[in-house]
Amino acid sequence: MADYLKKNKVKMAILAVQTSVAQAVCDKLVKDGILAILNFSPVPLKVSEGVAVQDVDIAASLAILSTKLKVILDGKN
């Protein structure tokens, strides 16, 4: 993976893995040159200074989207 990331100048990654491996995968990504991670895993990642992490709470996002869908559907009745 490191060769691919370097060759293609990849600096951002999306992390969507099981809780049990999230930090290890994060550590590998950072070691291989990733500087920004969009984290879909329900684990707060620990990264060094100079690495950006944005956590995404998929459950909360789905709840919000469900509410918006209900408003749309209720408006059609």
Secondary structure, DSSP 8 states (H G I E B T S, - for coil): -HHHHHHTT--EEEE---GGGHHHHHHHHHHTT--EEEE-SSS-----TT-EEEE--HHHHHHHHHHHHHHHHHHT-
